[in-house]
Amino acid sequence: MDPKTEELLERTFQFGVDVLTFLSTLPKSKVNDVLTYQLAKAATSVGANYEEAQAAESKNDFVHKISIVLKEARESNYWLRVFKAILKEEVYQNPLDRLTNESKELKSIFSRIKITASGK
């Protein structure tokens, strides 16, 4: 496997773990529970779907799977921004900034991969 692919597999895995670790620090509330569920699903789906893309059966299948990865990265970024808007306590700002920046970078990376793979 290509070293860049291995690095990205680890990075997407770590993103999911980091998001779950962050979410475990939040106080329980109805709002946080709903947002936590949404973000946890999206953030862990980034890595899971990228892992699945490695077993794509064709170029079109790979592009399709990468499109899903990109959508999940975009959704993760959205939920992180929602958390940043509602969690005003200083203790949450640094981890949210770091996770939001990583989600932006992942969006950019997977957007480029999709464009390159689809030949557009």
N, CA, C and O of each residue as an XYZ file, in Angstrom:
480
protein
N       0.848     -1.189      0.000
C       0.000      0.000      0.000
C       0.886      1.243      0.000
O       1.935      1.275      0.643
N       0.458      2.230     -0.709
C       1.156      3.501     -0.821
C       1.298      4.148      0.569
O       0.337      4.160      1.338
N       2.490      4.689      0.901
C       2.677      5.315      2.219
C       1.716      6.481      2.497
O       1.299      6.682      3.638
N       1.369      7.240      1.464
C       0.422      8.347      1.666
C      -0.967      7.821      2.006
O      -1.682      8.409      2.818
N      -1.342      6.710      1.378
C      -2.629      6.086      1.687
C      -2.632      5.586      3.120
O      -3.598      5.797      3.853
N      -1.548      4.921      3.527
C      -1.440      4.433      4.905
C      -1.522      5.582      5.900
O      -2.187      5.477      6.930
N      -0.843      6.674      5.587
C      -0.869      7.850      6.457
C      -2.290      8.420      6.559
O      -2.733      8.800      7.642
N      -2.985      8.475      5.447
C      -4.341      9.015      5.445
C      -5.319      8.065      6.148
O      -6.259      8.513      6.805
N      -5.097      6.771      6.010
C      -5.920      5.814      6.752
C      -5.761      6.037      8.260
O      -6.744      6.038      9.000
N      -4.527      6.223      8.700
C      -4.278      6.464     10.124
C      -4.857      7.813     10.553
O      -5.423      7.939     11.639
N      -4.710      8.796      9.706
C      -5.211     10.139     10.040
C      -6.725     10.161     10.165
O      -7.261     10.796     11.072
N      -7.418      9.479      9.272
C      -8.881      9.453      9.355
C      -9.346      8.626     10.549
O     -10.347      8.954     11.186
N      -8.616      7.552     10.851
C      -8.914      6.769     12.049
C      -8.756      7.639     13.291
O      -9.625      7.666     14.162
N      -7.629      8.348     13.356
C      -7.351      9.190     14.525
C      -8.371     10.320     14.656
O      -8.739     10.695     15.770
N      -8.825     10.861     13.538
C      -9.859     11.899     13.581
C     -11.107     11.367     14.273
O     -11.661     12.033     15.148
N     -11.549     10.189     13.895
C     -12.719      9.592     14.527
C     -12.505      9.378     16.016
O     -13.382      9.684     16.824
N     -11.347      8.855     16.379
C     -11.032      8.622     17.793
C     -10.978      9.943     18.552
O     -11.515     10.048     19.654
N     -10.342     10.940     17.974
C     -10.231     12.245     18.639
C     -11.603     12.882     18.850
O     -11.858     13.474     19.898
N     -12.481     12.763     17.863
C     -13.832     13.302     18.008
C     -14.566     12.561     19.125
O     -15.209     13.196     19.961
N     -14.483     11.244     19.153
C     -15.152     10.475     20.201
C     -14.606     10.825     21.581
O     -15.360     10.931     22.549
N     -13.304     10.999     21.661
C     -12.684     11.386     22.934
C     -13.199     12.752     23.380
O     -13.528     12.947     24.550
N     -13.266     13.694     22.442
C     -13.804     15.016     22.769
C     -15.255     14.913     23.234
O     -15.627     15.495     24.252
N     -16.064     14.178     22.492
C     -17.484     14.074     22.827
C     -17.695     13.476     24.209
O     -18.672     13.803     24.883
N     -16.795     12.609     24.635
C     -16.932     11.994     25.962
C     -16.719     12.983     27.096
O     -17.037     12.682     28.246
N     -16.183     14.166     26.786
C     -15.951     15.179     27.819
C     -17.137     16.118     28.008
O     -17.145     16.927     28.936
N     -18.137     16.018     27.138
C     -19.244     16.975     27.170
C     -20.262     16.621     28.252
O     -20.487     15.449     28.556
N     -20.867     17.649     28.820
C     -21.940     17.389     29.792
C     -23.158     16.797     29.095
O     -23.411     17.065     27.921
N     -23.896     15.998     29.828
C     -25.109     15.383     29.277
C     -26.227     16.431     29.220
O     -26.487     17.143     30.190
N     -26.868     16.500     28.075
C     -28.063     17.316     27.894
C     -28.764     16.787     26.653
O     -28.157     16.073     25.855
N     -30.023     17.126     26.485
C     -30.750     16.647     25.307
C     -30.106     17.164     24.026
O     -29.952     16.416     23.061
N     -29.736     18.423     24.014
C     -29.110     19.008     22.826
C     -27.773     18.337     22.547
O     -27.504     17.919     21.420
N     -26.934     18.235     23.576
C     -25.625     17.607     23.379
C     -25.756     16.159     22.931
O     -24.963     15.685     22.117
N     -26.750     15.457     23.455
C     -26.939     14.057     23.058
C     -27.240     13.936     21.571
O     -26.688     13.068     20.894
N     -28.106     14.794     21.062
C     -28.452     14.752     19.638
C     -27.237     15.107     18.782
O     -26.934     14.413     17.812
N     -26.553     16.174     19.135
C     -25.390     16.608     18.365
C     -24.255     15.592     18.457
O     -23.564     15.333     17.472
N     -24.069     15.024     19.638
C     -23.031     14.012     19.837
C     -23.278     12.818     18.927
O     -22.352     12.319     18.287
N     -24.507     12.367     18.870
C     -24.858     11.234     18.022
C     -24.539     11.541     16.554
O     -23.932     10.727     15.860
N     -24.949     12.705     16.100
C     -24.722     13.083     14.701
C     -23.229     13.179     14.378
O     -22.769     12.637     13.372
N     -22.482     13.869     15.235
C     -21.053     14.054     14.984
C     -20.297     12.733     15.093
O     -19.406     12.459     14.290
N     -20.644     11.924     16.072
C     -19.954     10.637     16.238
C     -20.124      9.775     14.988
O     -19.167      9.156     14.523
N     -21.327      9.737     14.452
C     -21.583      8.948     13.238
C     -20.771      9.482     12.057
O     -20.114      8.715     11.352
N     -20.818     10.782     11.847
C     -20.140     11.367     10.690
C     -18.621     11.223     10.798
O     -17.963     10.828      9.835
N     -18.067     11.541     11.964
C     -16.611     11.542     12.120
C     -16.017     10.141     11.995
O     -14.952      9.969     11.403
N     -16.694      9.149     12.546
C     -16.165      7.787     12.420
C     -16.404      7.228     11.019
O     -15.685      6.330     10.580
N     -17.394      7.746     10.326
C     -17.660      7.299      8.953
C     -16.590      7.759      7.978
O     -16.387      7.123      6.944
N     -15.902      8.849      8.287
C     -14.829      9.312      7.403
C     -13.798      8.196      7.243
O     -13.489      7.785      6.125
N     -13.274      7.716      8.351
C     -12.258      6.668      8.298
C     -12.797      5.338      7.808
O     -12.141      4.645      7.030
N     -13.997      4.977      8.264
C     -14.573      3.693      7.863
C     -14.798      3.633      6.352
O     -14.519      2.616      5.718
N     -15.295      4.710      5.790
C     -15.546      4.728      4.351
C     -14.261      4.848      3.537
O     -14.185      4.326      2.425
N     -13.259      5.524      4.075
C     -11.974      5.568      3.367
C     -11.332      4.180      3.384
O     -10.740      3.750      2.394
N     -11.453      3.498      4.499
C     -10.968      2.109      4.577
C     -11.672      1.255      3.528
O     -11.034      0.468      2.828
N     -12.982      1.414      3.424
C     -13.754      0.653      2.436
C     -13.343      1.013      1.008
O     -13.334      0.151      0.129
N     -13.008      2.260      0.779
C     -12.600      2.690     -0.563
C     -11.348      1.959     -1.036
O     -11.119      1.829     -2.239
N     -10.542      1.485     -0.099
C      -9.316      0.770     -0.474
C      -9.629     -0.563     -1.150
O      -8.773     -1.138     -1.821
N     -10.838     -1.044     -0.975
C     -11.243     -2.306     -1.603
C     -12.212     -2.078     -2.756
O     -12.970     -2.975     -3.125
N     -12.183     -0.885     -3.316
C     -13.083     -0.568     -4.428
C     -12.865     -1.545     -5.577
O     -11.747     -1.978     -5.852
N     -13.965     -1.874     -6.234
C     -13.913     -2.864     -7.307
C     -13.610     -2.257     -8.673
O     -13.304     -2.976     -9.624
N     -13.696     -0.940     -8.765
C     -13.412     -0.262    -10.027
C     -13.093      1.196     -9.731
O     -13.239      1.666     -8.602
N     -12.658      1.894    -10.763
C     -12.398      3.327    -10.620
C     -13.681      4.059    -10.220
O     -13.659      4.919     -9.340
N     -14.791      3.719    -10.865
C     -16.066      4.361    -10.535
C     -16.491      4.064     -9.107
O     -17.020      4.940     -8.422
N     -16.268      2.844     -8.653
C     -16.592      2.472     -7.283
C     -15.729      3.269     -6.308
O     -16.219      3.733     -5.279
N     -14.441      3.427     -6.631
C     -13.546      4.217     -5.784
C     -14.020      5.664     -5.699
O     -14.083      6.234     -4.610
N     -14.348      6.249     -6.825
C     -14.825      7.643     -6.841
C     -16.095      7.765     -6.013
O     -16.260      8.728     -5.263
N     -16.994      6.795     -6.145
C     -18.235      6.811     -5.361
C     -17.932      6.759     -3.859
O     -18.505      7.521     -3.080
N     -17.040      5.869     -3.465
C     -16.714      5.724     -2.045
C     -16.003      6.968     -1.510
O     -16.248      7.390     -0.380
N     -15.127      7.548     -2.320
C     -14.447      8.782     -1.910
C     -15.467      9.920     -1.784
O     -15.327     10.786     -0.920
N     -16.478      9.917     -2.635
C     -17.535     10.926     -2.529
C     -18.245     10.816     -1.181
O     -18.593     11.829     -0.574
N     -18.457      9.593     -0.719
C     -19.081      9.393      0.590
C     -18.154      9.891      1.694
O     -18.608     10.538      2.638
N     -16.864      9.598      1.586
C     -15.892     10.087      2.566
C     -15.945     11.614      2.632
O     -15.974     12.193      3.718
N     -15.958     12.252      1.482
C     -16.018     13.709      1.424
C     -17.293     14.235      2.066
O     -17.255     15.211      2.815
N     -18.415     13.598      1.780
C     -19.684     14.028      2.388
C     -19.633     13.900      3.911
O     -20.125     14.778      4.620
N     -19.049     12.829      4.414
C     -18.958     12.629      5.863
C     -17.999     13.638      6.495
O     -18.237     14.106      7.609
N     -16.929     13.970      5.798
C     -15.999     14.990      6.304
C     -16.694     16.347      6.358
O     -16.509     17.110      7.306
N     -17.491     16.639      5.341
C     -18.243     17.906      5.328
C     -19.260     17.937      6.463
O     -19.411     18.955      7.138
N     -19.959     16.820      6.674
C     -20.942     16.764      7.747
C     -20.249     16.904      9.105
O     -20.757     17.596      9.987
N     -19.112     16.265      9.278
C     -18.355     16.396     10.533
C     -18.005     17.850     10.788
O     -18.151     18.352     11.903
N     -17.542     18.519      9.746
C     -17.195     19.928      9.880
C     -18.406     20.747     10.305
O     -18.288     21.639     11.146
N     -19.551     20.456      9.738
C     -20.775     21.173     10.099
C     -21.096     21.002     11.583
O     -21.329     21.987     12.284
N     -21.109     19.756     12.067
C     -21.464     19.512     13.469
C     -20.429     20.108     14.413
O     -20.784     20.594     15.487
N     -19.163     20.079     14.033
C     -18.134     20.720     14.862
C     -18.377     22.222     14.951
O     -18.199     22.817     16.014
N     -18.780     22.834     13.849
C     -19.085     24.273     13.868
C     -20.299     24.571     14.744
O     -20.341     25.597     15.423
N     -21.284     23.674     14.729
C     -22.447     23.855     15.613
C     -21.989     23.797     17.066
O     -22.363     24.651     17.869
N     -21.187     22.801     17.404
C     -20.683     22.714     18.776
C     -19.900     23.966     19.151
O     -20.050     24.486     20.256
N     -19.076     24.445     18.243
C     -18.286     25.656     18.522
C     -19.197     26.846     18.790
O     -18.869     27.700     19.614
N     -20.318     26.911     18.117
C     -21.250     28.023     18.293
C     -22.007     27.948     19.615
O     -22.361     28.981     20.183
N     -22.258     26.742     20.107
C     -23.068     26.640     21.322
C     -22.255     26.388     22.597
O     -22.728     26.676     23.696
N     -21.057     25.861     22.461
C     -20.214     25.611     23.638
C     -19.285     26.800     23.836
O     -18.233     26.893     23.204
N     -19.677     27.685     24.699
C     -18.921     28.931     24.880
C     -17.782     28.797     25.891
O     -16.902     29.656     25.943
N     -17.787     27.727     26.697
C     -16.761     27.570     27.712
C     -15.386     27.450     27.063
O     -15.221     26.752     26.063
N     -14.420     28.125     27.631
C     -13.056     28.175     27.086
C     -12.438     26.784     26.965
O     -11.665     26.527     26.042
N     -12.769     25.902     27.877
C     -12.172     24.566     27.892
C     -12.455     23.792     26.599
O     -11.686     22.898     26.243
N     -13.523     24.111     25.903
C     -13.885     23.404     24.672
C     -13.311     24.040     23.411
O     -13.271     23.395     22.363
N     -12.874     25.269     23.491
C     -12.494     25.992     22.281
C     -11.254     25.430     21.588
O     -11.253     25.277     20.366
N     -10.206     25.122     22.341
C      -8.986     24.601     21.715
C      -9.229     23.261     21.028
O      -8.851     23.104     19.867
N      -9.851     22.280     21.707
C     -10.115     21.027     21.002
C     -11.039     21.206     19.800
O     -10.856     20.551     18.774
N     -12.024     22.084     19.923
C     -12.920     22.313     18.791
C     -12.192     22.972     17.622
O     -12.436     22.628     16.465
N     -11.308     23.908     17.915
C     -10.511     24.530     16.852
C      -9.659     23.479     16.134
O      -9.600     23.450     14.904
N      -9.005     22.621     16.912
C      -8.142     21.590     16.344
C      -8.947     20.613     15.486
O      -8.542     20.283     14.372
N     -10.084     20.151     16.004
C     -10.910     19.203     15.257
C     -11.536     19.844     14.018
O     -11.634     19.208     12.968
N     -11.952     21.087     14.142
C     -12.529     21.790     12.993
C     -11.475     21.980     11.907
O     -11.758     21.793     10.723
N     -10.268     22.350     12.304
C      -9.188     22.496     11.325
C      -8.881     21.172     10.638
O      -8.659     21.133      9.427
N      -8.868     20.084     11.411
C      -8.609     18.776     10.800
C      -9.727     18.406      9.829
O      -9.462     17.860      8.758
N     -10.966     18.697     10.194
C     -12.076     18.383      9.280
C     -11.967     19.198      7.996
O     -12.283     18.694      6.919
N     -11.530     20.436      8.095
C     -11.330     21.267      6.899
C     -10.237     20.673      6.018
O     -10.384     20.603      4.798
N      -9.144     20.249      6.638
C      -8.059     19.659      5.871
C      -8.506     18.364      5.198
O      -8.171     18.113      4.040
N      -9.257     17.551      5.922
C      -9.755     16.308      5.335
C     -10.700     16.594      4.170
O     -10.652     15.902      3.153
N     -11.555     17.603      4.307
C     -12.428     17.994      3.193
C     -11.590     18.345      1.968
O     -11.891     17.915      0.855
N     -10.562     19.111      2.179
C      -9.701     19.541      1.080
C      -8.985     18.356      0.437
O      -8.939     18.244     -0.788
N      -8.436     17.485      1.255
C      -7.716     16.310      0.745
C      -8.647     15.426     -0.072
O      -8.310     15.033     -1.190
N      -9.827     15.107      0.484
C     -10.719     14.195     -0.221
C     -11.377     14.843     -1.432
O     -11.771     14.149     -2.369
N     -11.497     16.138     -1.418
C     -11.985     16.831     -2.601
C     -10.973     16.686     -3.740
O     -11.344     16.428     -4.884
N      -9.683     16.855     -3.407
C      -8.638     16.693     -4.425
C      -8.549     15.252     -4.915
O      -8.374     15.008     -6.109
N      -8.671     14.301     -3.996
C      -8.627     12.886     -4.397
C      -9.787     12.586     -5.348
O      -9.606     11.916     -6.364
N     -10.971     13.084     -5.014
C     -12.154     12.835     -5.856
C     -11.947     13.435     -7.247
O     -12.216     12.779     -8.253
N     -11.475     14.664     -7.304
C     -11.255     15.332     -8.591
C     -10.218     14.561     -9.409
O     -10.418     14.317    -10.599
N      -9.129     14.186     -8.777
C      -8.069     13.461     -9.469
C      -8.560     12.096     -9.956
O      -8.311     11.715    -11.100
N      -9.250     11.369     -9.094
C      -9.706     10.017     -9.443
C     -10.770     10.029    -10.533
O     -10.838      9.123    -11.364
N     -11.595     11.064    -10.514
C     -12.666     11.116    -11.523
C     -12.198     11.734    -12.826
O     -12.911     11.694    -13.829
N     -10.999     12.306    -12.817
C     -10.442     12.886    -14.035
C     -11.078     14.208    -14.425
O     -11.029     14.609    -15.587
N     -11.677     14.885    -13.451
C     -12.341     16.167    -13.757
C     -11.544     17.319    -13.193
O     -11.937     18.476    -13.345
